[in-house]
Amino acid sequence: MKIILTILSLFVLVTLSAQSPKDDEVAFNSAVDWLNSKLDYVYYEKNSGKWWTNTFYINENKEVTIRQISSYRRQTANIKEKTYTIRTFRIQDINPYSIEIKQVNAATGRFAEGELLELHTFDGSDKIHKSIDHRKATSTSFLHLSFPKSLTDSLSNYPQLVRDKFYEAVIASTKVYPIDPNGNKTVIFETLKGTYKSDNGSTWSSTRRFDNILKIESHETEKYFGYDADKRKYFFAEISNEGVSIKYYSEANSTKLVLASDEHPEEKIHIHTFNSFEINGEWYYRL
């Protein structure tokens, strides 16, 4: 299943890479409108005897609010015996490659028999904030949405559609384009900082050493990515027993955030989103 989702994710990402900021805004609004209208639903969990009411909303700041009310009665407007849970998070903090649909064969807690959508934040950061009955609760790095069998039977492929729309919204909200030299530099360094894994299993892990220097984890040599303010160029530097080698890169595209090697222009770094980039055709995704 994960292989299929990875292939689907890559296909969508390649498709989106040909878009413009205006196209991304249209794609984001379309996905959000669908989620806002389709993720309002009510279901009954027979083991607990409770009704669960779910509402979903994304505001203009791309902040998601998911409200869940559990009660022994379906109509909750005028009763006190209910639990009111609110979860909030920024859509950009969700790892789109973590979104999965899982089968639930036996009901447990608030999860009804049927299917379950699971998603996580990047780096396991507790950025999904929760309150219960208007009291602050523990933040988490994950979220589950339950889709009961009665719902999935009546709406064909509903959980997968929810997953796809979530994915589209996250990707469209995190796409990057050239701004200006200083803005581009900020985006490039913030994106390349962190831990990534490629389709081929390669890893990229870097930490900021100075404002304009990232140290890239390497077991054989010392590797750095940086920006030379005097030359106004980016560079890869490698230090080994044989000496120091430096490759300089310049911005090479007016509509995409691409760096090309000065010596070998076919060698490129393409920043696609705040959480994915490409080096010489190999795609890396933030973990």
N, C-alpha and C positions, 0 to 999 in steps of 0.2 A: 504493500500500500504506500509506504514512504517513497519508494522508487517512482511510482506513478505520480504522486503529488509533486515530487521534485521535477519530473519531466514537465508536468503541467505548469508549475511555477516558472520554470525556465522559458517555456513557450510564451507565457503571458508577459514575462519581463522583456523578452526580445521584441515582442510586439509593441509594448509600451515605449521601448527605447527609441522608436522612430517618431514619437510624438513631440509636441511643443508644450510650453506651459499652459497655453489655452486649452489644448486637447486634454491635458492632465486634469485641469479644473473641471472640464465637462465629464471626464471619466469618474473623478472623485464624487462629484455631485450626483451622478447617476447611481453609483454604488450606494452612496449615503441615503439617497431618497428611497431606494429599494429596502435597505436595512431598517430605516425609520418606519416604513410602512408594514414590513413583513415580520418584524421581531416583536410585535405586540401580540401575545397569545396567552391563553389560560389552559391549564391542564390539571387533572386529578391524579394523585399518587395514592393508589388503593391501600398500600401497606401502612402508610402513616395516617390515611384518612384525611389528608389535607389537599386543599386547592392551592395552586401556585399561579399567580398572576405576574406576567413579565412585561415590562415596557422598556423600550430602547430609544435613545436619542443622541444625536451628534450635533453639537452647536457650531457656530461660525468659527470658533477657535480650534476646531477639530478635537474637542474634548467629548468623550463618550460617557454617558450616564446610563447605567442599567439598573432598573428598579425591580425588585421582586417582593411580592407580598404573599405570605403563607398564612392560611386560615382554614378552619374547619367548615367555613361557609364559602360558597362561590362569590357571593356579593359582599364586598368588604367595606363599602363606603361608610356605613354607619355602625360598625361594630368595633369594639376595643380589643377583642381577643384575636390579635393578628401580629405577625412579625414583619417588620418593614426593613428590608436590606437594600442598601444603595452601594453600587460599585462605580467608581469613576477612574478614568485613565485617558491619556492622550493616545490617539490612534497611531501616532508616529512611534510610540514606545513598544508597540507590538511587533514581535518577530514574525513576519508573514510566512516564513518557511517552517514555523512551528505549528501552524494551524492544522489540526487533524480532526477527522470524524471517527469516533469509536463506537462500537456496538455495546449496548447495555442489555444483557440477557436477563438480568433479574433486578428489580427495583430495589434501591437502597437510599435512605434519606430523601433528599429532594430530587434524586435522579430516578426518573421513571423508566420503565422498560421501553427500549427504543434505541435512540442514538444520542451521542454526546459530542458536542464541539469542544475541543480543548485548544487553548492558545497560551503562549508564554511571552514574557517580555525578553528583551535582549539581556544577556549576562546574568539572568536570574535576578534582576533588580526588582525590589518590591515597590513597583510603581502603579499597581492596581490598588487603589485606596477603597476602604470599606467602612461603612457605618451600619449599625444595627439599632433600629428604633431611635435614630438620630444621635446615637452615641458612637464615638470613634472606635473602630475595631482594628485589628491587625491588618496591615497592608500585605499584599501577596505579589508573587511574580507570575501567577497563572490565573486562568479563568475557565470555568466550565458552564456551558449552556445545555440544558437538557431538552431533548425533543422526544416526547412520548410517542409510542407506536401509533396511537390514534391520529396524531398529527402527521407523522411520516407516511401513513397509509393513505391519508386523504390528499396530501400534497406531494406529487411525484418529485423525488430527488431534492426535497426541501433542504435537508442538512447540507448537502453538497453545494447547493446554490448559496446558502448562507456563508459557507466557507469561501467560495469563489468571490463573493461580494466583499467580504472582509479583506481578502487578499488584494483585490483591486483597489479598495479604498486606501490600504496601507501603502501600497506601491505608488499610487498616484500622489499621495500626500508627502512622499519622501523623495521624489525625483528631483534632480539638481540640474541646473543650467548655468552657463557663465553669467556672472553679474558684473564685476569689475575686478581688477588685479588683486586688491586687498580682500575683497569678499571671496573671490575664488580661492585664494590662499587659505583662508580660514576654513572653508568647506573641505578642501583637499586634506588638510592636516587633521581635521576632526573626523573625517571619514576613514583615513588610513590608520588612525590610532585605534588600537583594539585587537581583538582576536577574530580571525576569519578562517573559513575552510572552503576549499574549491571543489568543483565538480569531480576533479581527479583525485581528491583526498589530500592535496597539499594544504599546508597551513601557513597563515600569515599572522604574526603576533608582534605588535609594536607598542612601545611606550614613549611618551614625550620626555626628552632629556632637557631640551631648551625650547624657547618659543618657536624656533624654526628648524628643530632637529627631532626626528624620531629615531629611536634605536630599534632595529628589527632583530627579533630573536633568531639566532643562528648558532649551530653547534661547532661549526668549522672555522668561521671567520667572523670578524666584527662588521656588521652591515648597518648603514644609516641611510635614511631618506631625509633630505633637507631642502632649504631654500637659501640661495646665495643672493643677498640683498644688493650687493655691488653689481653682479652680473644680471640680476633680475631673472634668474633661472632656477629651476628645481634640479636636484641631483640625487643619484644613488652613489654612495661611497662604500667601498669594501676594503677592509684592512686585513692583510694576511702576512705570513712570513715573507712573502715575495714583495711586499710593499703595499702601496695604496693605489687603487684604481677609482676613477670618478667618471660617471656618465652624466652629462647635462641634458635636461629636458626643458622644452618650451611649450607654452600653450599653443595648440595647433588647430583649433576649431572655434568658430564664432557662435555656433549654435549648440555645441556639446562641450562638456568639461573634459577635454582630452589633452594629455601631455604627450609629446612625441620626442624621441631621442634626437638630439642635434646631429649625432654621427650616423645613426641608422633610423631614419624617419619611420620605417615600418614597425619599429618597436614603440609601443604605445601603452599608456595608462589611461583608462577611461573610467571616470567616476559616474556611475549610473544613478545611484540613490545615496542617501546618507548611510546606508547599510550594505551596499554592494558596489564592487568595482571589478574592473577587468584589466589584466596585464597580459599583453600579447595574446589575446584570445581566450585566456583562462579566467573564468568567472570566480570571484570570491564572495562569500556571504557571511555576514557577521553572525557570530554564535551568541 
